[in-house]
Amino acid sequence: MDLPPAWRRPHPLRGLDKVPWTDLCRGRDVDELLRGAADGDLSACAALEQRLLDDDTVSEASAYAVPFLVELGASYQVPGDVRDRVIFLLAAMALAGAGFTADGKRTRRRWNSLRRELPRLAPDWITQTRYAVEKDAPKVFEALGGAEVACSMALAIAVPEVAPKHVADVAHGIAFAGTFPQLLEEAASVALHLLHGEESDDVWAYVTAQGHPEVLRAYEGGEYPPNQPPGVTVQLMGYRYAFLAAYGDGRESDAAITP
């Protein structure tokens, strides 16, 4: 009998030594942290979250780390709790709101009054990191298969444009079964909305915010950037629902991977 694809993948960190980590912005020790995560060390996962998504900010090291994070998330050689954390980190990196510049400053996503995103100076690690996640995310979706898990919904919310059809089927099943925890249903509903390419306006964003008091408070309190398109806001809220469904409110590394 053939093994599932996630069992047949090569070692997740092949090629790690070929990346000049110490020469990358915020790349110091990333290779060792990735090795620790592959061995099941959750403290290494927490350190990766702080290094690669510091205060919702990605860097050169973040973009270079994506292929290895994808392999960790797609490989059954890696413990399940680590895989979940890594997949959430990938989703959060794809939704990052800021990037480090060459001189170590932060440049944040901004929109004009017409809700058109303003360009950023190169190197634009926000865009490059998102493209890296988009490129390889299908490997994670393939490995997850029909798993009805929060990390799958988080990744689908972050990069719906590359999620395969079976992910929409899973989201539909979670959203309408009536047997899953409410927050996971909320995340699945957002994922389904995005996977079907439905329009998100301000009314839809406000309706989406009703799923959790913390999310509604942030929305009504103006905690999202000015002129941010409602589609982006909906993604961030949907990710938050998936994260809360998986970990609740009390995990120490909460801030590290929560856009």
Secondary structure, 3 states (H helix, E strand, C coil): CCCCHHHHCCCCCCCHHHCCHHHCCCCCCHHHHHHHHHCCCHHHHHHHHHHHCECCEECHHHHHHHHHHHHHHHCCCCCHHHHHHHHHHHHHHHCCCEEECCCCCEEECCECCCCCECCCCCCCHHHHHHHHHHHHHHHHHHHHCCCCCHHHHHHHHHCHHHCCHHHHHHHHHHHHHCCCCHHHHHHHHHHHHHHCCCCCCHHHHHHHHHHCHHHHHHHHCCCCCCCCCHHHHHHHHHHHHHHHHHHCCCCCCHHHHCC
